[in-house]
């Protein structure tokens, strides 16, 4: 809400837990199949600003932002 309404928070790096889970599931499958996996895997954070807050919400939560966020972003 702070980002959408141009409040005190101007941006952040959003984590992508759904995408992290997909990456972990793929790596678990590789391990079960005996395929080599990298020792470390990271899903980078997503830069969120007022300009992309609605797109970021959809990317992170896999659904549209609530009406309150959409109204604040206008």
C-alpha positions in Angstrom: 0.0 0.0 0.0 2.9 2.4 0.8 4.4 1.9 -2.6 1.1 2.1 -4.5 0.0 5.3 -2.7 3.4 7.0 -3.1 4.0 6.8 0.6 7.2 6.6 2.6 8.3 3.3 1.0 9.4 4.0 -2.6 10.4 0.5 -3.6 11.5 -2.9 -2.5 12.9 -6.2 -3.7 10.1 -8.7 -3.7 10.8 -12.4 -3.1 9.3 -14.9 -5.4 8.3 -17.9 -3.2 6.3 -19.6 -5.8 9.1 -19.5 -8.3 11.6 -20.6 -5.6 9.4 -23.6 -4.9 9.3 -24.5 -8.6 13.1 -24.3 -8.7 13.4 -26.5 -5.6 11.0 -29.1 -7.0 12.9 -29.3 -10.3 16.2 -29.8 -8.4 14.6 -32.5 -6.2 13.5 -34.3 -9.4 17.0 -34.0 -10.8 18.4 -35.5 -7.6 16.0 -38.4 -7.7 16.9 -39.1 -11.3 20.6 -39.0 -10.4 21.3 -35.8 -12.4 23.9 -33.4 -11.2 22.6 -30.2 -9.6 24.3 -27.0 -8.8 25.4 -26.6 -5.2 23.5 -23.3 -4.8 20.5 -21.9 -6.6 18.9 -18.5 -6.1 15.9 -16.8 -7.6 16.7 -13.1 -7.7 14.4 -10.6 -6.0 12.1 -8.5 -8.2 12.4 -4.8 -8.1 9.1 -3.2 -7.2 8.3 0.5 -7.6 5.1 2.5 -8.0 5.4 2.2 -11.8 5.2 -1.6 -11.7 3.5 -2.4 -8.3 0.4 -3.9 -9.9 2.4 -6.1 -12.3 4.7 -7.1 -9.4 1.7 -8.1 -7.3 0.4 -10.4 -10.0 3.9 -11.9 -10.5 4.5 -12.6 -6.8 1.0 -13.6 -5.7 -0.3 -15.0 -9.0 -3.5 -13.0 -8.8 -4.7 -9.4 -9.3 -4.0 -6.9 -6.6 -6.9 -6.1 -4.3 -9.1 -3.2 -5.1 -7.5 -1.1 -2.4 -4.0 -1.5 -3.9 -5.3 -0.9 -7.4 -7.1 2.3 -6.3 -4.0 3.6 -4.5 -1.8 2.9 -7.6 -3.9 5.2 -9.8 
